[in-house]
Amino acid sequence: MSDFKRILIDTLSEFKIGLDDTAVDRLRIYHDLLIEWNEKMNLTALTEPHDVALKHFADSLMLLQYCDMENSASVIDVGTGAGFPGMVLKIARPDIQLTLLDSLNKRLIFLEAVCDVLGFGDVRLIHSRAEDGSRTKLRDRFDIAVSRAVASLNTLCEYDMPYVKVGGRFIAMKGKGADEELQAARNAITTLGGQFLQKHDFVLGDAGERSIIEIKKISETPSQYPRKSKQIKNKPL
């Protein structure tokens, strides 16, 4: 057994995350590709096996520990970066219909290579800014939109909520300070057609405090949203 695979199994066991052997092997392959490609492009600052296993893989999988995800759910990872949490979720739940969206094409080239090696030909890769993608046929399409540590919650709501169909959910994966972010985002949530569902708090080992915030889409997002990126950043809802 490789050192990383042992570290991964130990880490997942610590947080009572159960995966079959195929998923564990796919995560090992994903890790190896991440480290290999990271030598030629900036994909992650975390390269130590323990850090990747804990702060990327286990952190992403905590979403499945706390949030229900129906069989064959349509999921978009907005601002996916190197594929967290979306690609990890797909490895654990191959049934989901996954779309990975990012503004940097080099990241998507890496993720395409990962999908090819892992045999995930059904993953859709979208090169777009978050505020532009939801002005296309991707709007109101997904059961779940998820983002992990991309921006403040009130900003994320405007980026993500337009992708979610009425009755679906926006899930934000946050670090320390989630309570303050949630309070500041109350107006944005309501304005964009959402309703706060629940917040799940946990400690991710030496990575510290984490929160997962679930917001339900109860009505269509008004057509004027999302605004241009500069407006979103300079005058958040």
N, C-alpha and C positions, 0 to 999 in steps of 0.2 A: 504494500500500500504506500502511495506517495505521501510525503510529509503534508502537502496541502490537503489531500483527501482526509487524512487523519485529523488535522486541525479543523476541517470543515465539519466532519461528523461529530467531533467533540463539541464544537460551538453550537451546532443545531440541537444536539442532545441537551445542552445546558438550558436552552430555551424551549425544550419540549416540542421541537419542530420535527415532524416525521416525514421523511421522503423515501421513496423507493430507490433501489440501486441505480436504475436508469437515470433518475433525476440527479442523484449525487454525482454520477460519472459525467453527466452533461455540465454540471456546475464546475467540475474540475477542468473540463475542456474549455469552458468559458473563461475560467481564471487564467489558464495557460495562454489563450489567445489574447486576453486583456494585457497581460504582462509583455507578451511578444510585440504586440502592436504599439504598446505604450512607449517602446524604445524609439519609435519613429514618429509618433504623434502624441500630443498631450491629451490623454484620455482620463487619467486619474492621478491624483497625488498620493493615493494609497497603493502601495505595492507589496508591503509585508504580508505574508500569508494570513496571519492572525487578523490584520486590519481588513483585508478583503473579505475574509470569511464572516467577520462580525459586522463591520460597518457598511458593507455593500450587500452581501448575500443574506445574512440573518436579518438585517434591518429591513430589507425589501420583503422578506417572507413573513415578517410580523403582520403585514397587512392581511394575509390569509388567516393568521391566528385570531385577529380581532374583527374582521369584516366578512360578512357573507358575500359570496360571489357565485351566482347561479351558474349552472352548467351551460357551456357555450356562450357565456356573456361576452358582449362586445366591449373591449377595453381600449382606450387610447392613453398613452403615456406622453404627456405634453412636456416638452423640454427633456427628453429622455437621456441626453448625454451619452454615456457609454452603455446605456440600457438598463438603468436602475430607476424604478423597480421593474419595469415592464418585461425585460427579457428573463429576469429571475422568476417572475410570476408565470411566464409561459413555460419555463422548464418544470416548475412545480405543478402547473395546471395546463397541460397541452391542449385541453379542450377549448380554452378561451380564444376568441377571435381578436387578435392583438394588432394594434396600429402603433407604431413608434414615430413620433414627430420631433424633429429638431431643426434648428436654424443653420447648423454647421454640417455640410455635406460629408466632410471627412469622417464624422462620427457615424453617419449612416452607411458609409462604405465599410467601416469596421463591423457594424451590426449586420450588414448583408453577408459578410464573410462568416460571422458567427452562425447566422441562420443556415447558411449553406452547409457548414460542417455538422451542425446539429440536426439537419433535416427538417427545419421549420420553413417549408416553402410557402406556408399560408400567412406568414407575418407580413404586414404591409408597412413599408417605410416611406415616410413623407418628409420631403425637404421643404420646410416652410417656417416662417416666424409664427409664433403662437396666435397672434392677433390677426394674421392673414388666413391661416388655415381654416378658421371657423367661418370665414366668408365664402367658403366653397361648399360642396356637397357633403362635407364632413360635419356641418352644423346640424345639431339636434339628432345625431345619429347613434350615439353610444350609450350603453347601459352605465358605464363607469368611465370617468376621466380622472386620471391620477397624476399628481406631480409631487416630486420629492425634493425638498430643500432648494427650491428654485428662486422664490421671491417671498415677500410678505404676503400674508393670507388675503388681504383686501385686493392686492394686485393679482394674485393667483386666481381669485374668483372670477375676475373679468377675463382672464386668459382662458380659463378652463370651462366655466359654466356654459358658454354657448355651444360646446361640443356635445353636451349631455341632453338626451331626450327627456321629455317630461316623464317623471316617475323614476328616472335614473339618479345616479349619485356622483358628486364630485368628492374625491378623497384626497386630502392634503396630508403629507407626511412631514412632520415638523420636529424641530429640536426644542431646546429649552426656550421658554418664553411664549409658549403656544396660547396660554390663557390671555395674555395681553393682546396677541395678534387676533385672537377670536373676538375679543371685545371691540377692537378697532375695525373689524370686518363686518360687524352686524348690519350696517347700512348697505354695504356692497352685496351681502348675501340676499337681503330682501329685494333690493333694486334689480338684481339679475335673475330673479325668479326662484330663489332658493329658500330652504328652511333648514336651520341647524338641526341635525339629528342627534349626534353624540360625539364625545371625545374620549379616546382611549389613551391612558397614560401608562408608561412602563419605563423601566431602566434597562438600557441595553449594555449590560456589563460595564466595562471601563469606557465605553463610548458615551455613557451618561444618560440624561433624561431624554425621552422621546414621547411624541404624541401623534396620534392619528385622528384627524378630524373628518367626520362624515357630514356632508351637506346634501339634502335631497332636492331635486329639481321639481318644484310643484307647479310652475307655470313657465311659459316660453320666455326666454331672455329677450328684452326689447331690442328691436332691430338696430338701434344706434350703438349697441355694444357688440363686440369690443371696440373701443376707440383706438386711435393711433397710439403706438408705443410711448411716444413722448408725453402724450396726455395722460396715459395710464400711470406713468411713473411720477409725473409732476403734480398731478391732481387726482390721487386715488379716491375711489368712491368712499 
